[in-house]
Amino acid sequence: MSEHIFIIRVWHEHRDLGHTQSVLRSVIQHVPSKKKSLLSEFNSILEFAMPYLQDTVDPIQFRNKQIDINSSHRQLLNASQGNR
């Protein structure tokens, strides 16, 4: 069994000088290969990770897990906007 390590970074970028508008940005990195990808949405995590995991995880079982990552993304975004 091989092990894959991924780092996911999430941060806010302000769109204006008054810091009233911000956008949530994220990037994923596969540590052993050092390959990175900007994430347009959190479901892109699976798209990036699957080529590395397909030899170690049953892809059908992995995809059938109903993980609503976008829901978690919205909760994170809403919580961070409330903490200005």
SEFI-732864 format. One line per 2 residues: for each residue y, x, z of C-alpha. Coordinates in pm, 1 decimal. Each point is the difference from the previous one (the first is absolute). Layout:
N
Y X Z; ...
This chain:
84
0.0 0.0 0.0; 332.3 146.9 -98.2
323.3 -64.3 183.2; 333.5 -81.1 -157.8
329.1 14.3 185.9; 306.6 -187.7 -118.7
354.6 10.5 135.3; 224.4 -301.1 -53.4
371.3 44.6 63.3; 237.6 -295.1 30.4
378.9 23.6 30.9; 323.4 -190.7 -58.4
251.1 93.9 -266.3; 346.2 -146.8 30.4
146.6 -145.1 -316.9; 362.3 5.0 110.8
233.1 216.0 207.4; 32.0 -264.8 270.1
-376.0 9.0 61.5; -18.1 -379.3 -29.1
-258.3 -4.4 -279.3; -318.0 202.5 13.8
-326.5 15.5 -185.8; -337.5 103.5 137.5
-154.5 295.1 -187.8; -348.8 144.5 33.9
-217.6 279.3 -135.8; -371.1 76.6 37.2
-150.8 348.0 -10.7; -364.4 102.5 -30.6
-3.3 301.0 231.6; -285.1 208.6 -149.6
139.1 -16.3 -357.0; 368.5 -22.7 103.9
49.3 -273.1 -264.0; 275.9 -251.3 80.2
107.4 -337.6 -131.7; 300.7 -216.4 72.9
-111.5 -347.7 99.7; 165.4 -294.0 -170.3
-178.0 -234.1 241.7; -248.6 53.9 278.8
-292.7 -131.3 -207.6; 46.6 316.2 -208.4
-166.1 186.5 287.6; -339.7 -127.1 -115.5
71.9 87.2 -362.5; 86.7 357.6 97.6
-290.7 45.0 244.5; -287.0 -157.8 -198.2
-64.9 295.6 -235.1; -51.4 221.4 306.2
-206.7 -254.4 191.8; -224.3 -142.3 -272.5
-270.0 261.6 66.4; -2.0 -65.9 375.0
66.4 -375.9 23.9; -150.2 -296.8 -181.9
303.4 -101.3 -213.4; -95.5 -368.8 -10.1
-35.8 -18.6 377.7; 322.8 196.9 43.6
198.2 -229.4 -233.7; -146.2 -315.8 154.3
161.3 74.7 333.9; 289.1 -241.4 -0.5
266.8 234.0 128.5; 341.2 -149.8 -56.0
195.2 322.9 -3.4; 306.7 -164.1 -148.1
14.6 -232.1 301.3; 5.7 304.0 229.4
270.9 151.8 -219.2; 214.5 -315.2 33.7
-48.3 -1.9 379.3; 101.6 366.0 20.6
303.2 -58.6 -219.9; 108.4 -308.7 197.4
-42.1 178.6 332.5; 198.8 302.4 -115.9
283.6 -212.1 -139.4; 28.7 -176.4 334.4
39.5 333.4 179.2; 323.3 117.1 -164.7
